[in-house]
Every structure is written in structure tokens, then in C-alpha cells.
Amino acid sequence: MTVRPTIFVTKLVPDISLKPVLLGIEEEGIPYEEVVTTKLTLVEAAYELAANSPLEVGIVMNKDQAVLHYKKLPEDEPLFIIDTDYEELRKLGTNAARLVKRIPFKVLKEVK
């Protein structure tokens, strides 16, 4: 069976929407898949998703922040950590797809 190349995304709390992140990914034409994580922190969960994603990219969010991680980075050093502003979340999704496409990122207001 062939594994579909996708970016993995999830949320750690049920009462938030992944829609802005997913719209950003869709804008760049990269497929995504919503998955489940067993990790409790954003960074750990994002790394788990990236490590398991066929495209090596994972995004996790809670009500306050979102994290984009890449499998080839150290586990405790995600690529982006941002606040959950709608436009910033959309750009985060776009940047996840651009990471896959290897094209320049949109500028984000990072928390780091």
C-alpha cells in the first residue's frame, strides 16, 4: 500500500478550529491529514507528527499557541511557535506547505 504524502496536523484541545491552518496549507496545494497525538506538550506533539508525517512536517495547536515542526530539526527546536491569531495561523499553514515545496516562508510574528 502506498502512503499518501501529507502534512500531519492536530489540536490538543477540542474547542478550537484548525481551519485557518488548513486553509494556508490548501492555498499551497499540499495535502494534509488530521491525526491524533498522545503527547501533552505542543513541541513534543509537533515533533511526533513531523516524525510520522510522510512529508516530515507537523503542526499542533492549543487555544494559545501553534507549533510547526520539521523531522530533520532537533526535537526541542521547532521551526515556528506562534500565537493563535487567525492570520498568523493561516500563514503558519502556508509555511508548512512551503517547507515541503522548498520555497521562501511568509513572515510570522514568532513567540520564541
N, C-alpha and C positions, 0 to 999 in steps of 0.2 A: 504494500500500500504506500502511495506517495503522500508525504506530509505537505500540506498546503503552507507556503511561505507567508507567515503572518507576524504582525507585532502583537504581543500579548498585553492586555490592559485589564485592570481590575480596580475596585474600590474597597476600602477597608470598613466602610460604614454604609448601611443600606439606603439612607435617606438623602443621598446626593446623586447627581446626574453626571455620567461620563460624556454626555452629548457634545460639549464643546471640544473635548479632546478627540473624540471620534470624528467630528466634522473636520478638524485640522488634518487628521490622517487621511480621510477620504479626499480632501482637496488635492492631495499629492498623489492620489491613485494607488496607495499601498493598502493591502488588505490587513484587517485586524481581527482579533478574536478575544472575546471576554472570557476570562478564566478565573479560577479560584486559587487563593493562596492560603497557606497555613501560617505564614509569618505574621508577626504582630506589629513590626515597625515598617514605616514606609520604605526606608532604604533597603532593609533585608528583603521585603516583599518585591520591590522593584528589581533587585538583583536576581532573585529566584525566577521571576518572569523572564528577564533577559536571558538568563542561563538556559531556560527551557524553550524560549521562542525560536522558531526556525530562522527568523531574521535577526536574532540576538539582541532584540530591543524590547524593553518592558516599561510600562507606565503604571504607577499606582497612585491613588489619591485618597485622602480623607477629607473632612469638612474644611480643614485649614490649609493644607498643602498638597502638592503633587510632586512626584519624583519620576524622572526619566533616567533609566539606567541602560548601560551597554555591557554586554557579556565580557568584552575584552578589557574593561576597566576593573580596578580593584573593587572588591565587594563593598567596602566602606567609602567609596568615592564615586557617587553617581554623577552623571553628566549635568543634570539640572535639578534644582529644587526651587519651586516657585510657590507663591500664594495662589489661592483658588479664585482669582479674578477671571471672569468669563473669557475676555480677550486673551489673557495670558495662557489660559488653559488651551484655547484654540491654537495659539502659536506653539505650545508645547507639543500638541499632536502633530502639527505641521513639521516641527523639528525632528520628531521621531521618524517620520516618513523621509525627511531629507537626510537623516543619518543613514538610512537604508540606501537612498539614492546617491549618497556621497556628494551632495550639493550644499552650498552655504546655508547656515541657520538664520532664522529670524531672531532679532534681538529680544531677549526676555529680561524682565525685572527679577533677578535671582535673589533668593533668601540667603544663600551661602554667605 
